[in-house]
Amino acid sequence: VDLAKKMIELSGRDDIGIDYCGLRPGEKLYEELLINDSDKKTQYESITVASPTHFDIDELNEKIEKLLVKKDKIKVLKEIVPEFDHKLNN
């Protein structure tokens, strides 16, 4: 809202309103990059460092090829990215 108000102010126009429409399907309020606590802390409370994730490149390439041809792409995607949590919006 603050950004929208500032952009309207900077535009110099007074005929622009703000519509509050809520989230669209799949839209998030925030992005959580690390599911579990990360391995290393920094001097800043909100910044942490994660350990690298090791994934065999040949296995990854096989799974991507499988993803391209399978009908149930969600199932294959969950094999590649176990943390992926897909919810259908009906």
ZIQUIDA-V243956 format. One line per field, one symbol per residue. phi: phi as a letter, one per 20 degrees, with the letter a starting at -180 (. if undefined). psi: psi as a letter, one per 30 degrees, with the letter a starting at -180 (. if undefined). burial: I if it has 16 or more other ideal C-beta (glycine too) atoms within 10 Angstrom, else O. Layout:
phi = ???
psi = ???
burial = ???
This chain:
phi = .ffffffffffmdddddddedneegnfdfbddedfdfffcedfdgedcceffeebgffffffffffffdffeffffffffcgffcecfdd
psi = eeeeeeeeeffglggklkkjfaklkfklelkjekelkleklafkefklklkkkkkkeeeeeeeeeeeffkeieeeeefeeiffkjkkkj.
burial = OOOOOOOOOOOOOOOOOOOOOOOOOOOOOOOOOOOOOOOOOOOOOOOOOOOOOOOOOOOOOOIOOOIOOOOOOOOIIOOOOOOOOOOOOO
